[in-house]
Amino acid sequence: MTDQSDKPDKSSWTSAAAMAGAAIGSAALAAALLYASRRKERADKSARMAKPDQAPETD
């Protein structure tokens, strides 16, 4: 006879690890998307701010 007490314990540990991995992966993906969208907004904003052809001279 084999002792089957190890199987449920191992499967609960692996499922918990899989859930933790999925949560970390989801958080990393969300952070990457937020970072990319912020960079795009900043680039668009700086592109919209047109520089004058003839800047007024100041003394």
N, C-alpha and C positions, 0 to 999 in steps of 0.2 A: 504494500500500500504506500501511496505517496502522500505527503503532507501538503494539502492544498491551501493552507493558511497564508502562504507567501503570494499566491496569485492575486487575491483581492487587494492586498496591501500594495503590491507593486503596480497594479493597474490604477489604483486611486492616486498613487504618487505620480505616475506618468501622465494621467489626465490632468492633474493639477499643474504639472510642469508645462503641459501643452497649453492650458488656459493662460498661464502666466506669460508664456512666450507669445501667444496671440495678442495679449493685452499690450505687451511691450512693443510688439511690431506695429500695432495699430497706433500707439502713441507716437512712435517714431515717424510713421507715415504722415500723421496729422501735423507734426512739427515741421516736416520737410515741405509740405504743401503751404503752410502758413509762411514759412521763410521765403519760399519762391514767390508767393503772391506779393509779399511786402517788397521784395527786390524789384518786382515788375512795376509796382505802383510808384516806387521811388524813381525808377528809370523813366517812366512815362511823365512824371511830374517835372523832372529836370529837362526832359526833351520839350515839354510844352512851354517852359519859361524861355522865351526867345530873347536872345541878346541883341541889343540894337547894333545896326551896322556902324553908325557913327556915335560912339559913346561921348557924352559931353565931358570936356576937359575940366578938371578941377585944380585949383591951386592950393 
